[in-house]
């Protein structure tokens, strides 16, 4: 046998093995996979296909089969469900400590995305997606002004659907009610685990560490709508002390406060005060819904967390004070507008993990959750 014939037969054998394995596993592997995992596998197969074509190992039949599957995924046939894209663009708004993307722009492999996998999955089904960025721990009114600037710059002349995680929902409500703009029109706001009524864990941090005091916030953020209202009504430090505390406990708090405050003051941030129950109560009174905007919300609830979970202690605090919660935000606090229901996961699982390889197989399918979310928006005509 000549060397040329041997090489040809080897190429045909490799082609047969690779094509059969790839095509036979396409749908069997997808039986229990999440939407995000299936999209990842699709991209890996496309990369593999490009390598095989470069090496001359891809047959025309296998190429047509994989291209057909890619087309099916792009029109929304993922996990045997036909997801629909809303008519108008989606703007994703991050929460506290959030961002759009971190890392060197020229090295994608070193970048970290807040909406990892979600923005890509939404684009896969035809959504027009924009990812906003505001100050990570800036004051609510500052974050709202930055969000408005982003929308005026990127979304001028367009009708938009806002989808916000955590504190991002408060940013959006501030923009809609207090910073309306003629350059864009908000169709809908969908909040996901947003602390509309604040978080009792933030109240606990205030009482234990001396961060997030409203009287400090009022003095430093006088142009905030809540600050103006509270200052005009004589709000003082007394408003920051929990009413349920005894006189002895109150005196003890005040006596130890200077040392604790000095120790923790470098960690303080204006956003912490924005998430207290007192601030959010006043914020809600001063921030009515815009009747032309559709408001809807989702909540997350987890019955218990492992002692090794970063949210174990905060979950215990919120459970003892407010009941069911996701580790930071209670079920009641997350509801605003039309309540769309709850999902069983913690607050951070609503955003994909930064390193997917370390996730358990039974991890919450955050990508699938947002695919369903926009599908419902599409059904409602947005």
Secondary structure, DSSP 8 states (H G I E B T S, - for coil): --HHHHHHHHHHHHHHHHHHHHHHHHHHTTSS--HHHHHHHHHHHHHHHHHHHHHT---HHHHHHHHHHHHHHHTTEETTEE----SSEEEEE--TT--SEES-TT-GGG-EETTTTHHHHHHHTT--EEE----SS--HHHHHHHHHHHHHHHSTTEEEEEEEETTHHHHHHHHHHHS--TTEEEEEEEEES--TT--HHHHHHHHHH--S-HHHHHHH-TTSHHHHHHHHTT--GGGGS-TTS-HHHHHHHHHHHHHHHHHHGGG--HHHHHTSHHHHHHHHHH----TTSEEEEEEE--S---TTSTTHHHHHHHHHHHSSBSSSSBTTTT--SEEEEEESS-GGGGS--SSGGGS-TT---HHHHHHHHHHHHHHTT-
